[in-house]
Amino acid sequence: MAISLSVVVLLAIVLVVLIRGGSLKAGPAVVAVLFGFFLASTDMAPSVNKFMNSLAETISQINF
């Protein structure tokens, strides 16, 4: 839960920065948000969740 919440916050910050910077207009941003919302209710959601969890675990194991 903590990983998914932090990813949501990070993506929200990126989305706000892109909209304010003019790189992304409000219309496509709404479409992207709705796509993510509806993707979460499909059968593909567990696969996406597993991928994101494995990616976060891999990143956390990297020693700099």
Secondary structure, DSSP 8 states (H G I E B T S, - for coil): -HHHHHHHHHHHHHHHHHHHHTSS-HHHHHHHHHHHHHHTTSTTHHHHHHHHHHHHHHHHT---
